[in-house]
Amino acid sequence: MLRHFLLESLAYFVAFRLYLRARHAQGDFLETSTRWTIVAAAIAGAAIGSKLLYWLEDPLTTLHHWNDFTYLMAGKTIVGAILIGTIAVEIAKRFVGIRRRTGDLFAIPLAVGIAIGRLGCLAAGIADNTYGLPTSLPWGIDLGDGVSRHPVQLYEVAAMILLAVALRNIRPPRFDEGDRFRAFLLAYFSWRFLVDFLKPGVRFGGVTILQWTCLAACLWYTPDLRRMIAHRVRSKEALANG
């Protein structure tokens, strides 16, 4: 568990340093005090969301352990952290009167941070409850229980590295302000919806609560995806017409 803690701490550190670097390199239309208000809202929302959705993953077990502080504090989920963190930011923006999109600086740091954090999940082994289903594929790994499993943590590391690279190309003027963060959200929630079929869990209608959440988030952001595609097509046509 020490390796898990160290790698998770490294994930937070690297993500924060990447965010500061991006803010310095790209500039920021928000004043520093206002930006830290947004960051504080994101952190608070992420902390609440990571626990809330973890408790809802297996509601009967949570209900059974409602007075077990160790159980309630033991787990968390990235899906809830990102979703509720994003909602918290939007609420904070309304309070301070911000109408522009503010998430682009967070997109790449989040992808890199998740990649590093998943290495911590892998190091924790079977106790982390993020392991994959049994598999006979040659790249299956034994996490200490004698069962060859899908290395879903490594799948996510690879996916997040590729996403971080791809996100570098999503920036104005080819895309609108805020599109990088929305592309991150769409990509991550889509990824989690798919990869979680390779994980055990309590399922409702064939999918887990996390998958239902990811599906709902993807549907919510689908208009943004259509807009980004249309904007990109118009940009290419404009360049072709000279």
N, C-alpha and C positions, 0 to 999 in steps of 0.2 A: 504493500500500500504506500510505502515511502516513495517508490519510483512513480507511482500514480500521482501523488501529491506534487512531486518535483516537476514532472512533465506538465501537469495542469497549471502549476504556477508559472512555468516557462511559457506556456501558451498565452496566459494573460499578459505577461511581460512583453513578449514579442509582438502580440497584437497591439498593445498600447504604444510601443515604440514605432511600429509601422504607421499607426494612426497619426502620431505626432509628426513623423517624417512627411506623410502625405499632406498634412495641414500646412506644414512649412513650405513644401514644394509647390503646392497647388493654390495656396492662399485660402482664405475663409471669409465669406461675406458677413459672418456673425462676429460680434465682439467676443472677446475671451470669456467674460463673465456669463454671457448668454449661452455660449457654446458649452460651458461647464454645467449650466443648468440642464441642457439637453443630455449631456453625458450622464449626469446624476439621475435623470429620469429613466434613461436607458438601463442603467445598472439596477435601479430599484425595481423596475418592471421585469427585468431579466431574472432577478432573484425570486420574485413572487411567481412568475410564470414557470420557472424551472421546477419549482416545488408543486405548484398547483396541478400541472399536467402529469407529473409523476404520480401524484396521489390518485388521479383519475384513470391512470393506465389500468389499474386493477382495483376498481372501487370496492369490491367485496373484501379484499385483503386490507385495504386502507380502513374500511369501516371496522373490521375486526381488530385493527391495531390503532384505533383512533387515540388511545391514551398512552401509546408507546412512543415516547419522544425519540428514542434511538431510531426506530423505523421511519418515523415521519421526517427526520432530518437526514437520513442516510442517502437517499437518492435524489437525482435531479435529471432533467431532460433538456437538451439543447433546443428542441422544437419549441417547448414552452418558453424558454428564455428569449429566443428570437422573436416569437410572435407577441408575447405580452410586453417585451421590451420595446418593440416597434409601436405598439398601441400606446404605451406610456409616453413615448416621445411625442406622438401626435397630440396627445392631451396636453402635454407641457407646452407645445408650440402654440396651441390655441390660447393658453393662459398668458403667454408673453407676446402674443400678436405676430407670430412668424407665419408667413404664408408660403415662403419658398421651401423647396425640398432640401433636407439637411443630411441625408444618409449616405451620400456618395463616399465620403471620407472613411466610413466604417466598413465598406463592402470587402475590400481586399484584406484588411486586417482580420476581419471575422473569419474569412475562408482559411487564412493561414493559421489563425489561432485554433480553429476547429481541427485542422490537420494535426497539429502538435498535440492537442488534447486527446485525440483518438489514440495516439501512441501510448499515452498514459492509461487509457482504458485497456489497451492490449496488454500492457505490463501488469495490470491488476489481475488479469486472468479471469477465471470463472466467477470470482467474487464480485466483479463489477456489474454483472447483469446486463452487459452490452454485447454478449457473445452471439455467435451465429448458430444456425441449425446444423445438425450433423451432415456431413457430406463425404462421398467417396472420391471426390476430385483430388488430383495429386497435390494441389496446393492447400489442402485442408490442414489446419493446425490443431495441436492438442494443447489446451489451456490448463492442463493439470488434472483433468478428470478422466483421462484415458479415452476421450472421444475426439475424433477428427471433425473439426467444425469449419464452416465458412469463416475466413478471416475478414469479417465485415468491417472491423476497425481499419484494416489496411485498405479495403475497398474505399472507405471514406477518405482516408489520407490521400490516396491517388486522385479521387474525384475532386477534393478540395484544392489540391495543387493545380490541377487542370483548370478548375474554375477561377482561381486567383489569376492565372495567366490570361485566361479569356477576358476577364473583367477589365484588364488594362486597356483593352481596345474599345471599351464602352465609355465614351467621354464626349463632351461637346467639342466641336459643333456637329459631329456626325450623329450624336444622340442628345436628348434633352437632359437638363439638370435633373438629377434624381434617378435617371434610368439605370445607372450602375448598381445602385442599391436594390432597385426593384428587380433587376436581372439576377442579383444574388439571391433575393428572396424566392423568386420563381424557381431558380435552379436548385436551391437547397431543399425547399419543400417538395419539389418533384423527385429529387434524388431520394429523400427520406421515405417518401411514399413507396418507391420501388424497392429500395434495399431492405426495408423492414419486413418484406415478405420472406427474407432469409433469416429472420430473427424469431425466437419464440415470443409468445405473448398472449394475453387474453384478447380474443377476437369477437367483434360484434359485426355480424353481416359479412364475415370473411376477412375483415381487416381490424387492426387495433385502433384504439382511441387516438394514438399519435398519427396513424395513417389517415383517419377521418379528418383530423385537424389539418394535416398537410394538404389533403384534397380540397378542403374548404378554403384554405389560404390560396392555393393555386387558382381556384375559380374566382376568388376575389380579385386577384392580380391579372387575370386573363385579359381584361381590357387594356392594361398597360402593355402586355405582350403584343397585342394586335397593333397598338399605337406605335410601339417601337419598330415593329416590322414595316408598317406603312411609312414611317418617317425615314427608315433606311432605304426603302425602295424609291421614295421621292428624291432623296439625296443622290442616289446613283443615277436616276434619270436626269437630274439637273446637271450632274457632271458630264454625262454622256452628251447632253444637248449643248454643252459648252458655255 
